[in-house]
Amino acid sequence: MSGLVESHRLPSGTLQLHVERSELPAHELFVLAARNNPRRAFLFVSRVLAKHLPVAPAVVKDCHERIAQRIPAHIGAQPGPVLFIGMAETATGLGQGVFEAWQRQHPSTPALYLHTSRYRAVGAQALAFEESHSHAPQVFLHLPTDPLLYAQFVAARSLVLVDDEISTGNTFVHLAHTCLGQALDIERVHLASITDFSGAARASLEARMGRPLSTGALLDGAWTFTPHASAEGATESPPTPPAQAALGHEPLLHDSGFGRLGRSGPVRLAPAALAALAVGITADQRVLVLGTGEFMHPAFVLGRALEAQTGASVRLQSTTRSPILPWGPITHTESFDDPYGEGIANYLYNFTRSDYDHVLLCHEAPPSAALRALAQRWRARLGHFISEDCLAQSAFC
């Protein structure tokens, strides 16, 4: 598939989409939605990410493996660790899944994974950078607090940055320079994504990075967006809600060790903890495993394990801070208080409780009043991931 040009009329403008190359049909990777965000009024809603739409674990795993396979051999050939970073909020799970898939393909190469965050972790140094087009632009990269993981971080020779989508590449440039200021021996950078719409800007990214650069996406292309001259025929957008706490007032988290402060190996949940969460689930039932915000990858690990152990039909999804308008693929919006105490609205899209026999809501922080209310509203079980060996659950069915 190459050279396809499509025109899409959205509520606030027209998107011209040029697909240069695609490993899978574009409609299997994403669908277009409208976003309540003056910086960018549209959104590529992924069909393989398990964020805004429910996705089968096998589809998510296949995406991880395909992107990992597109990382060039020279990235792992450097005489030092490979540093992987997944982008909050949407790509924390994608980044960790790609990291684990790459580790399975290169078991003898030292590697470290971190994900960025819009929260601050207690006891860790947080380096700030900006995601300029986002509705929540302030993002932090935490330095590992474990001495061994920190030693891997500063000794890294290759850097792999993972996001679901690349548009201008500006966020990657900002993050790369943040990393290069700490890990001085990084010699190469690789950008990994589901879709790369940087188009003509792709050619200048290497010079902006200041290091040899490679890219590997499942789809390469470009887009241009033309706003409507008038609101005729458009859906009126509500005022943009606040999407982030003020700088210096971010929630403080006691990080539970699943990626924000670094990991050198895969997430492995204890069999006893998995068995407890599998109680009552049978092969003829439908199960939704929900991540919360940045806490996505452990939900993926749990969903895959539950599917393997019980034979049930499992789908993965996550709550989000991203305000998407009810248009196109988004047919229903659930709005609720954020579970981290940030004081902003969070959302879940296209969720109908009657579609599932069980709903498991996975979270990293202790269960707040907002989480308990949400579990009761959705008749869900809360799964508190205290550690890989300890998962505490509460039933609200």
Residue, then its C-alpha position, 0 to 999 in steps of 0.5 A: m500500500s503506497g501513495l494513497v490520498e484520502s480526504h476526511r471532513l471532520p466537525s471543525g475542518t478537513l483532513q487530507l491524509h497521504v499514506e506513503r507506506s503501510e505494513l497493515p491496512a490503515h483502517e486496521l490501525f486507526v480511525l479518525a475522531a474529533r477532539n476538544n483541543p484547540r491545539r489539534a482538533f482531531l485524533f487518530v484513534s488506534r485500533v491496536l493500542a487498547k487505549h480509547l477502544p477495546v482491543a483483543p490482547a493478541v492484536v496488541k501483542d502483534c503490534h508490539e512485535r511488529i514495531a520491535q522488529r522494525i528496530p534496526a540491528h545496529i541499535g542493539a549492536q552498540p557496546g552498552p545498554v539500550l534505553f527505551i522510553g514510552m510516552a505518557e499518557t497514551a503510549t506507556g503500554l505500547g512502549q513497555g510492550v515494544f521493550e519486552a518484545w525487543q528483549r525477547q528478540h535480543p535476550s543477551t543485550p542489556a536494556l532499560y525501560l522507562h515511561t514519561s509521566r504527568y505525575r511526580a514520583v516521590g523521592a525521584q528527580a523529575l526532568a521536565f519537557e513539553e509536548s507542545h500539541s497536547h491538551a496537557p503539555q507538561v511532561f516529566l521523565h524521572l531518573p531511576t532511583d535504583p542504583l543499578l538501573y541508574a547506572q544503566f541509564v547513564a551508560a546507555r549507548s542507544l535511545v529508542l523513543v516510543d509513541d503511538e503517533i509521530s506528527t512533527g517529531n517536536t516532542f521526541v526532539h525535546l525528550a531526546h535532548t532531555c535524555l542526552g543531557q543525562a546519558l552522555d554516551i548515547e550515539r544513536v536514536h530510534l523513533a518507534s511508532i504505530t503511525d509516522f505522519s512527519g512527512a517532509a519534516r522527517a528529513s530534518l529530524e536527524a539534524r535536530m536530534g544531533r545524533p544518527l537517527s532511524t525511524g520504524a513505524l507500521l505506517d508512514g505518511a503525512w497529513t494537512f488540516t484545513p479548519h472550516a471557514s465557518a461553523e456551518g455543519a460542524t458540531e459545536s464544541p464545549p469549552t475545553p476542560p482543564a486536562q492537567a494540574a498546574l505546574g508544581h501541583e501535580p499529584l505525588l505518587h509512591d511509584s509501584g515499580f512498573g515502569r515510571l522509575g525504570r525496569s530492566g526486565p518484563v512484568r511478571l505477575a505472581p501466579a497466586a495473584l493471577a489465580a485470585l483475579a481469575v476466580g469466577i471467570t469461565a471460558d464462555q464469558r466476556v471480560l474487560v480489563l481496564g488500565t487507568g491513565e498511564f497505568m496500562h501495561p500491567a493491565f495488558v499482562l493481566g488480560r493476556a494471562l486471564e485469557a490463557q488461564t480461563g479461555a474467556s474472551v478478553r478485551l483491553q482498554s484504558t481510561t484517559r484524560s483526552p477529551i474526545l467529542p462524540w462523533g464518528p467512532i466515538t458513540h458514548t462517553e463516560s466522564f468521571d473524577d480522575p483516580y489520582g486526585e489531580g482534580i481533572a476529568n477522565y474519560l472512558y469511551n464506547f463502554t457498555r457494561s452489558d457487553y461484559d460479564h466481568v470488568l476488572l479495573c487496574h490501578e497503581a495508587p491506593p484505591s481513592a474515593a473516586l476509584r471506589a465510586l467508579a468501580q461501584r458505578w461500573r460493577a467492576r472489581l478493583g485490582h490494586f497492583i501493589s507489586e508484581d507479587c501482590l495484587a489486592q482486589s475489591a469487589f463492587c458487583 
